[in-house]
């Protein structure tokens, strides 16, 4: 698949993001890793101008590059619904394996009386040190992440990037090839070209990316990916057969990448544009528990029942983080249950009807997981906790679709003992 098709597919798939599972991550991240570069076989390399007849400095070929290694690093930010963006700095280096006159035929070169290609010649071996091409790129990348499991540990992605690349050419075959002289007598022409290049150019570049992340901890994940990088046409001066010649070309490369990504944590909460939950809808019990007005206060006397420990915590619109009051309530419930023979704890995440059903299912899963993690941190055995993501199917206060109702943005905790 050409890079144009790959980038179009990436852009089209990113536009379908609302129809797939959503990423729960927030805030900023950094990533770093290494790459293995493969020769794309399309690295044009030619003299910029052509004369009407044979010119000893005229050639049109492709650079034959070996596989090589590189590195990359990036700083990025998560956005809603699985989208993220980053600024990336990458670098790779590849050895030059062959230059014009190293045994490969070139279009446009004359042939001698015996049909031999004048621009060719015998192979000079595979152990020569001709030099290298090094390319660095500063790119702005956009990605779409996809969650394929409820825990969000396996996360494929696609992306595309645009930016600027520095193409650095540092190679020559001066010690390997005789000079080609411009002569009317082609039989007197030595075979080969002397080319010496020590120059660079900054050119626009685009790239397509795909791969997957595997979560190892809450803040660290392993990244395995593929990258196709293509630059616009570079142009700089080189010495060809002892004369200064303008040369031009394009650089293309396929890369396999592997690295690590660190999440810095959730970003600061945005300024709320929705009025806080009306105070009359909740009440504070004698033990400090905050419950809805239509729910009785829990009985804290001895002889607790499962109904006494049943707990509900509420969330802000489109959020899955616990407030300090919610954490205090969960810590109190975990302390009360610590002396009981707990059989099972059922944690059910819920949402209101604002947003799509698929997005709300993922949001309710995040709300259930954050409550489960808090209970485990307060001493509840993780093996006894079961979570459910009910989305907008279990409304505490029935509403029409698309209604932002605070009483429905909740996670319910039920203890069985």
C-alpha positions in Angstrom: 0.0 0.0 0.0 1.5 3.4 -1.0 2.0 6.1 1.6 -0.9 8.2 0.1 -3.4 5.3 0.5 -2.1 4.6 4.0 -2.6 8.2 5.1 -6.0 8.4 3.6 -7.1 5.2 5.4 -5.7 6.5 8.7 -7.5 9.8 8.3 -10.8 8.0 7.4 -10.6 5.6 10.3 -9.9 8.4 12.8 -13.1 10.1 11.6 -15.1 7.1 12.8 -13.9 7.4 16.4 -17.3 7.9 17.9 -18.4 4.5 16.9 -15.8 2.6 18.8 -14.7 2.1 22.4 -13.2 5.1 24.1 -9.9 5.7 25.8 -10.2 6.6 29.5 -6.8 8.3 29.8 -6.4 12.0 30.6 -3.6 14.5 30.9 -0.1 14.4 29.3 2.3 11.6 28.4 5.9 11.1 27.1 7.2 8.3 25.0 10.6 7.1 23.9 11.9 4.1 22.0 14.1 2.7 19.2 13.4 1.8 15.6 14.6 -0.5 12.9 14.6 1.1 9.5 14.0 -0.8 6.2 15.1 0.5 2.8 11.9 1.5 1.0 13.5 1.0 -2.4 12.2 4.5 -3.6 15.1 6.8 -2.6 15.5 8.8 -5.8 19.0 10.3 -6.4 19.9 12.2 -9.5 21.6 15.2 -11.0 19.3 18.3 -11.1 19.9 19.3 -14.7 20.4 17.4 -17.9 22.2 18.4 -21.2 21.2 17.4 -24.7 24.1 15.0 -25.0 26.2 12.8 -22.8 27.4 14.6 -19.6 30.1 13.0 -17.4 28.2 14.5 -14.3 24.8 13.4 -15.4 23.0 10.5 -13.6 19.5 9.3 -12.6 19.3 6.5 -10.1 18.2 5.5 -6.6 20.3 5.3 -3.4 20.8 1.7 -2.3 20.6 1.9 1.5 21.1 -0.8 4.1 18.8 -1.5 7.0 19.6 0.7 10.0 18.6 1.8 13.5 17.1 4.9 14.9 15.4 6.4 18.0 12.5 8.6 18.8 10.9 10.6 21.6 7.6 12.5 22.0 5.5 14.6 24.3 1.8 14.4 23.9 -1.7 15.1 25.4 -4.8 12.9 25.6 -8.1 14.2 24.5 -11.6 12.8 24.7 -13.0 9.8 22.9 -9.6 8.2 22.3 -7.9 11.0 20.4 -4.4 12.3 21.3 -1.7 14.5 19.7 2.0 14.8 20.2 5.2 16.5 19.1 7.7 13.9 18.1 11.5 14.0 17.3 12.9 11.0 15.5 16.2 10.1 14.0 17.5 7.2 11.9 20.8 6.3 10.1 21.4 3.9 7.1 24.6 2.9 5.3 24.9 3.6 1.6 25.6 0.2 -0.1 25.9 1.3 -3.7 26.4 4.5 -5.8 26.3 5.1 -9.6 28.9 3.0 -11.4 29.0 0.3 -8.7 27.8 -2.4 -11.1 24.2 -1.4 -11.6 22.9 -0.2 -15.0 21.4 3.3 -15.3 18.8 4.5 -17.7 20.1 7.1 -20.1 23.8 6.1 -20.1 25.5 5.1 -23.4 26.8 1.7 -24.2 30.1 0.7 -25.9 30.5 -1.2 -29.1 30.2 -4.5 -27.2 27.0 -3.4 -25.5 28.6 -2.8 -22.1 26.9 -0.1 -19.9 29.4 2.7 -19.5 27.8 3.8 -16.3 28.2 0.3 -14.8 31.2 -1.7 -14.0 32.3 -4.7 -12.0 31.2 -5.0 -8.4 33.7 -3.7 -6.0 32.7 -6.0 -3.1 30.3 -5.7 -0.1 32.7 -4.5 2.5 33.3 -0.9 1.4 32.6 2.0 3.7 30.8 4.4 1.3 29.2 6.4 4.1 25.7 7.0 5.3 22.4 8.9 5.1 21.0 10.2 8.4 17.5 11.7 8.6 16.0 13.5 11.6 12.3 14.6 11.7 10.3 17.0 13.9 6.7 15.9 13.4 3.2 16.8 14.8 1.3 13.5 15.0 -2.4 12.9 15.6 -3.7 9.5 16.8 -6.9 7.5 17.4 -6.7 4.8 20.1 -9.1 1.9 20.4 -9.9 -0.1 23.5 -10.4 -3.8 22.9 -11.0 -4.9 26.5 -12.9 -3.4 29.5 -9.6 -3.0 31.5 -8.1 -0.9 28.6 -4.8 -2.8 28.7 -4.6 -3.6 25.0 -5.0 -0.6 22.8 -4.4 -0.5 19.1 -3.9 2.8 17.4 -3.5 4.5 14.0 -2.1 7.9 13.3 -0.6 10.4 10.8 1.9 13.1 11.1 3.3 16.2 9.3 6.4 18.2 9.9 10.0 18.9 8.7 12.9 16.6 8.1 16.7 17.1 7.9 18.3 14.9 5.3 22.0 14.6 5.9 24.1 12.9 3.1 27.7 11.9 4.1 29.2 9.5 1.5 31.6 9.1 -1.3 33.3 6.5 -3.5 36.3 8.6 -4.5 38.7 5.8 -3.6 36.7 3.1 -5.4 35.9 4.7 -8.8 37.9 6.4 -11.6 36.5 9.7 -13.0 34.2 9.5 -16.1 35.5 12.0 -18.6 33.2 13.7 -21.2 34.7 12.5 -24.6 33.5 11.9 -28.1 35.3 8.5 -28.0 33.1 6.4 -25.7 35.6 3.5 -25.9 38.1 5.7 -24.0 35.7 6.4 -21.1 36.7 4.8 -17.8 33.9 3.0 -16.0 32.2 4.5 -13.0 31.5 7.8 -11.2 33.4 9.6 -8.5 30.7 11.1 -6.2 31.4 12.9 -2.9 28.5 14.4 -0.8 28.8 16.1 2.5 25.6 18.2 2.7 22.1 18.4 4.1 18.7 20.0 3.4 15.5 20.7 5.4 12.4 19.5 3.6 8.7 18.9 4.5 7.8 15.4 5.5 4.7 13.2 6.2 4.3 9.9 7.9 1.7 7.2 8.7 1.7 5.2 11.9 0.0 2.2 13.3 0.6 -0.2 16.2 -0.6 -1.1 19.7 0.0 -0.3 23.4 0.1 -2.9 26.1 -0.5 -1.5 29.6 2.0 -2.7 32.2 1.0 -0.4 35.1 -1.5 2.4 35.5 1.1 4.9 34.1 3.5 2.8 32.0 2.8 0.9 28.8 4.8 -0.9 26.1 4.4 0.4 22.5 5.0 -1.7 19.4 4.4 0.0 16.1 5.1 0.7 12.4 6.0 3.9 10.7 6.3 5.0 7.0 8.2 8.3 6.6 8.4 10.2 3.3 10.1 13.5 2.6 9.6 16.1 -0.1 12.4 16.6 -2.6 15.8 17.6 -1.1 18.3 19.6 -3.1 22.0 20.3 -2.4 25.4 20.5 -4.0 27.7 17.5 -4.4 31.1 16.8 -6.1 30.6 14.5 -9.2 33.7 13.6 -11.1 35.5 16.6 -9.5 32.9 19.1 -10.5 30.2 20.8 -8.3 26.8 19.5 -9.3 23.3 20.1 -7.9 21.7 16.8 -6.9 18.2 16.1 -5.8 16.2 13.2 -4.4 13.6 11.9 -2.0 13.9 9.8 1.1 11.4 7.0 2.1 11.7 4.5 4.9 9.7 1.8 6.6 10.4 1.4 10.3 9.4 -1.1 13.1 9.4 0.7 16.5 9.3 -0.4 20.1 9.3 1.9 23.1 7.7 2.9 26.4 5.0 5.5 27.2 4.7 7.2 30.6 1.4 8.9 31.6 1.8 12.0 33.8 -1.7 11.6 35.3 -5.0 13.4 34.8 -4.9 17.0 33.8 -6.4 19.8 36.0 -10.1 19.7 36.1 -11.7 22.2 33.6 -13.7 25.1 34.8 -17.2 23.9 35.4 -19.8 25.4 33.2 -22.6 23.4 34.7 -24.1 24.4 38.0 -23.1 22.1 40.9 -25.6 19.5 42.1 -28.5 21.2 43.9 -28.0 20.9 47.7 -31.7 20.0 48.4 -31.3 16.8 46.5 -28.9 15.3 49.2 -28.6 15.2 52.9 -25.9 14.6 55.5 -26.4 11.8 58.0 -25.2 11.9 61.6 -22.2 9.7 60.7 -21.2 12.1 57.9 -22.6 10.1 55.1 -24.1 12.1 52.2 -27.1 10.4 50.6 -30.0 11.4 48.3 -33.0 12.9 50.1 -35.1 9.8 49.2 -32.6 7.4 50.7 -32.5 6.6 54.4 -29.3 7.1 56.4 -27.4 3.9 57.1 -27.7 2.3 60.4 -24.3 2.2 62.1 -25.4 0.2 65.2 -24.0 -3.2 65.8 -25.4 -6.1 63.8 -24.9 -4.5 60.4 -26.8 -6.0 57.5 -25.8 -5.9 53.8 -28.4 -3.1 53.3 -26.6 -1.1 56.0 -23.4 -1.2 54.0 -24.9 -0.5 50.6 -23.2 2.7 49.3 -23.6 5.1 46.4 -21.0 7.6 45.2 -21.7 10.3 42.6 -19.6 11.8 39.8 -19.4 15.1 38.0 -20.5 15.2 34.3 -18.4 13.0 32.0 -15.9 12.4 34.9 -14.7 9.2 36.5 -12.5 10.5 39.3 -13.6 10.4 43.0 -14.2 13.5 45.1 -12.6 13.7 48.6 -16.0 13.1 50.1 -16.6 10.0 48.1 -13.2 8.6 49.1 -14.0 9.2 52.8 -17.3 7.4 52.4 -15.6 4.4 50.7 -12.9 4.3 53.3 -15.5 4.3 56.1 -17.5 1.5 54.4 -14.3 -0.6 53.9 -13.5 -0.1 57.6 -17.0 -1.2 58.7 -16.7 -4.3 56.5 -13.2 -5.3 57.7 -14.6 -7.3 60.6 -17.2 -9.1 58.6 -16.9 -12.3 56.6 -17.4 -10.7 53.2 -18.6 -13.2 50.5 -18.8 -10.8 47.6 -18.8 -7.1 46.8 -20.7 -6.0 43.7 -19.7 -2.6 42.2 -22.0 -1.3 39.5 -21.1 1.8 37.4 -23.9 4.0 35.9 -24.3 7.1 33.7 -27.0 9.5 32.7 -28.4 9.5 29.2 -26.2 12.3 27.8 -23.9 10.9 25.1 -24.0 7.7 23.0 -24.9 4.4 24.6 -21.5 2.9 23.6 -19.6 5.8 25.2 -21.7 5.6 28.4 -21.0 1.9 28.7 -17.2 2.7 28.7 -17.7 5.6 31.1 -19.7 3.5 33.5 -16.9 0.8 33.4 -14.3 3.5 34.4 -16.5 4.7 37.3 -16.8 1.1 38.5 -13.1 0.4 38.2 -12.1 3.6 40.1 -14.4 2.6 43.0 -13.1 -1.0 43.0 -9.5 0.3 43.1 -10.3 2.6 46.0 -12.0 -0.3 48.0 -8.9 -2.5 47.4 -6.6 0.3 48.6 -8.7 0.5 51.8 -8.3 -3.2 52.6 -11.1 -5.1 50.7 -9.9 -8.3 49.1 -9.7 -7.7 45.3 -10.7 -11.3 44.5 -14.1 -10.8 46.1 -15.0 -7.7 44.1 -17.1 -8.0 40.9 -17.7 -5.0 38.6 -20.5 -4.3 36.2 -20.8 -1.5 33.5 -24.5 -0.7 33.2 -24.1 2.5 31.2 -27.4 4.3 30.9 -29.6 1.2 31.4 -30.1 1.5 35.1 -31.4 5.0 35.8 -32.0 6.1 39.4 -34.1 8.9 38.0 -35.8 8.1 34.6 -35.2 10.8 32.0 -35.4 11.3 28.3 -32.3 10.6 26.1 -29.6 13.3 26.2 -30.5 14.6 29.7 -27.7 15.4 32.2 -29.1 14.1 35.5 -26.7 14.2 38.5 -28.6 11.4 40.3 -27.8 9.0 37.5 -24.1 9.6 37.4 -23.2 7.2 40.1 -21.5 3.9 41.2 -23.4 1.6 43.5 -21.6 -0.8 46.0 -23.4 -3.8 47.5 -21.8 -6.0 50.2 -22.8 -9.7 50.7 -21.8 -11.4 53.9 
